[in-house]
């Protein structure tokens, strides 16, 4: 007999005779009431066991975590808070669970404990909800760009280029680490490596994406990226996913329009398609907020925060104007900021970004025209010679969520910038070719997918919004 998903049973327009459901036991009360969940929804379906006609052996095996199959009638529930339940006629144990040793007991676990059991944490309500929201957001990303006529491009995971110029990259090699070949200068001879050169895992698909935008007009990448930054914080992962559109003939204003429209679309899509999960996550966040000091509590619930992004136009502010606002702000004057703003050129921190969004403008903010010396080499230099056509989108509770720019399309200016930063022209000869042959104004942005999931789910640690987090000293599972 074909089984029906719990979500579909709970949403059935009518009572049903002889249905089959399969899933995992969340709880089993009084030898009669099973809370069954199959991952299709955050809601369990209650299965009422006819214990008089169920063997003692079967009853003993219905334990938390066990996989079971139940067959019976879908009837109106006599219990509060649920529309339907299954009056069970037959139970089959598909997979036993040692209830005493099963880590995911029906109680509250710390997030740290759940990270140590990442292979099982998705069976909890919170992580089931997070991963369903993540899945829906992923679909929404593709849906938006496909509807807009963008071409999906799979850029390389292995690369010889460092797009960010940060140098914090994971090296890829097939050379024997206990007997590395050396050249005449005594350095490692990468000509004998698999690719014949020094290669790494990519930190961004942007540079390769630009080459496709110069032929296909508008493209996007959505894939894994890697950074060997030894930061053990709630905001960093060594492996994460990036969304990076690139559009020919778009200037910075066009880029800001695209980013605002895109991010509002995917958030609305999540609200429309993840109502039960977001309602649960909002309740979870409210409970978490109660344990914080009043001053640290959020002024908005999760859904209020999401609607804050949807209902407000993003305020566009130059970096220079933002610095003036921050320098004259009360927290800065009273030295309540951890990083005091004294002069133009400072690299803004999350506390500054959140102040602009939550206190000053009370709307999402797009900052633009940043100092050139704190931004990447590929960003278009402004006529003032000291700022670049960069933009960052700032959200409540999280600060920067999107970073992008109009790219430097002028060959001579790009070469000069690369020379000043010590970037090897020969290494990026192919990138410079896009400026040699039919160069045009173009722009793009990057959105860390986990940062988006973090915002939409209300979680506070980025390790909790990716299935298996990769962090310093941790590559378990």
C-alpha angles and dihedrals in degrees: 000000000000113000125229123223116252090236091057093046092052090048095045112134091215143027113270135213121223106000128170125215129182128193147103127303112247095177138350115203130191092349087284117066119068120187102209126192129178100180095255092106139008088242122089123217117228114233115197111210122213091222093181089064096036119089121247089236092059093045091054091053095054096096135147109287097018118135112231143170119219128190124192146096125312104230139166110282121242091202125088121257098026132084101201141022135180119248097212121226098167136020127193123188108223097176129004122226126205096232095197093054099036104113097208099075120172093265138084114287127192116253090238091056090049092051088056087055098041091146090064105025092089087072090070121089094245097051094040088056093045094051094047089051090048090052093049092048090051091053090047091055092056092040093055097048095041091052089051093052098252120155115233110229126191105214120197122281090200113058143164092211130082104214096189098040089227097120093215095126136136111245120230117209143150093197117121104258092206093054110027115186114240131205127223091278091056094249126126109282103229090177085080092052122101095264095033092240143057108287137179143185108271125259091194142004092214101106093050089042090057091059090056093046087057088062108025099036101224125028140158136203126206114179149112121298131183138213126183093208110146094223116137096191138123090255103052135080129173091215120037141145125254132200110206123174120186123192129191117225093016117128124201094276090053088048092053090049091052094047094049093047093046098049093046090051096053093045092050089047090055092048091050095046105032103046097137094044094047091047089054093046090049090054090047091052092049090054091048091050091057090068093055127087112265092250092057097049120109117251090217135055117233095263091044088054092050092048089047086066093045099045100045128070110234110256111231114215132168118239089241092055090046092053090052091050093048095044091054095041122116095240090053095046092047090045093239092135112090088220110043116214109227106153147010112277098048117140105239119237130211091263091058093046093049091048090056092049103037104031112021109033099013090212138079109287134213113202117198143177099043126186109279094228094064096047137070125280096246096063117108114258115232123229090258088068093225106070133055134213093257128141136192126191115219125203134189116269094009111047116208114029103158131035125186148137150192103266124238102256096174111099098208095046092048092050091050091050091050091050092050090053095043094245112158111244091202091057091055098035091127091052091051089051089068086063093045097051117048100329118189140173109281138163142190146164142214128227120187103225094213090053088056093048089048091055096045095046096042093233118149103207120063090212088070097060100055122068097236114012119215112208138150110306091001127099097134122152 
